[in-house]
Amino acid sequence: MTGSRVRTQESSRNGGDRPAASLGDTLRRLRHGRKLSLNDVATATGISPSFLSLVENGRSDITIGRLTRLVEFFEISISDILPNPQAAEPDIVRASERRLIHSPAEGIDIYMLGIETTQLMMPMLLILQPGARLAEYGRHPGEEFVHVMEGTLELTFMDDTPRILEPGDSAYYPGDRRHLFANASDSTTLKLICIDSPPNL
């Protein structure tokens, strides 16, 4: 599952959202900590140095696909970038404690439903606004499970016919089979549970 342009936030205690610490600052700190130039990172990830500079300076969003490449390159997890609220219970994630990857350009929110992404599974709640779709096909090691809660999901595997999933429908497939999510409706919101094992962020 890749493709959204992202900004990171965490849910506040009163149910709203507040901006996280700058993603660009975090990426710059990681690069400087490894004594790498923008060209070094660009060569290793296939992301242009000019675009990396824009992200580091907070002048551009970044797709989840590109963010995944950076996470893999720096050998970190998404937990190292997202704010990590102090959970009152180590095995429970309350609604107010969920970390959020917010994609305003594509109209997609991804809520992390686990405390860490270093476990065997990475459960997520995806909310796609009417007509929203991920910008590029996802591909990752392991397996992926999807369950539609509300709305209509168009699930497309590369070089295959799109499949329509309604509420209550599920899909389970190898993560390295290129796949794309889209909200098949232009009038209703799509909510689905997506679980990756192992985590790919």
Summary of the structure (lengths in Angstrom):
residues: 201
radius of gyration: 16.7
end to end distance: 9.9
largest distance: 49.2
contacts: 625
relative contact order: 0.19
helix: 22%
strand: 32%
